Amino acid sequence: MSAYLLTPLATIDIFNIWTYIAEHSEAAADRVEQAIYDACEFLAEGPLRGHTRPDLTLRPLRFWTLSRYPNYTLAYLPGSAPLQVIAVLHGKQNTRRILRQRR
């Protein structure tokens, strides 16, 4: 069993990211997808590794930006067991609006 859980919308986020990148390169899409899953595992091992963003949400979410792919950020609930990943976001998205819709 995994130490993290992707919400259905986070799963859709990953699918959409993969689909968009795969239009140019399936190999690149696979690398980004794997980096997302690796980050989820990393955060599940230490949920406080991310940081809060009170400018985006008052919810107890934490955020982690992928070091190799800094356009992508995970939003997750650090106190959940397993760790619940709420969203996988691209930096050009309206993060505040997306998080407001994902209650």
N, C-alpha and C positions, 0 to 999 in steps of 0.2 A: 504494500500500500504506500502511496506517495505521501510525503510530509506536507504537501500543498494541494489545494483544490482550486481549479479554475472555475469561476462562475460561467454560466452559459454565455453571457455577453463577452467575457474575457476570451473564451474559446473562439467566438466569432471574430473578435479583434485580431487574434493570431491568424485565423483563416484569411481575413481580409488583407492583413499585412503580407502574408505569404503570396496570396493571389496577385497583389499589386507588384511585388518584386519579381515574381515568376514571369511576368509579362516580358521582362528583359533577361532574366537568368534564373532558372530553377535551382541551380547550384547555390547562387547567392541567397535565394529565398530559404533554402534549407539551412544555410549557415545562420541566418538571422533567427529563424525559428528555433534552432538548437540553442542559440545564445539566450533566447527568452526562457526556454525550459531550464537551462543551466542556472540562470539568475533566480528562477523560482526555487530551485533546490537550494541554492546558496542562501536565500532569504529565509527559507524554512529552517535552516540550521541556526540562524541568528536573526530573528525577526526585527530586532531593533537596529539593524544595520542601515536601514533607510532613514529618511528624514521626514519630518512633518512639513506641511505646506498650509499654514493657516490663512494664507492669502487666497487659496483655492477652495478650501473646505474646512468646516469646523468639525467634521467627522474625525474619528480617531484613526484615520488612514495614514500610512507611511508611503513614501515614494522611493523608487530606486531606478536610476538611469543606467542603461547598459553601457559599460565602459567602451566596448568595441563598436557599439552602434548607438551613439549618444542622442540620436533622434528619437529613441524609444525609451519609454519610462513605464515601469510597473506601478500600479496603485494597489495596495493590499492592506488587510486588517491584521496588524501584528499580534493581537491577542487571541486570534482564532486558532483552533486546533481541529483539523490541520489548517495551516496558513491559507487564508482565502485571498486569492488574487481577484480583485474587482475589475481591473481594466489594464489593457496594454495600449498605451497611447503614443501617438506620434506627436512630436513637438509642435507641429503646425495645426493640430486640432485644438478646438476650444475645450480645454480640459475642465474648466469650471462648469460649463454647461453639461458636458458628458457626465461628470460626477454627480451633478444635481439630479440627473435622470436615473442614476443607478442607486437607488435607495434600497 
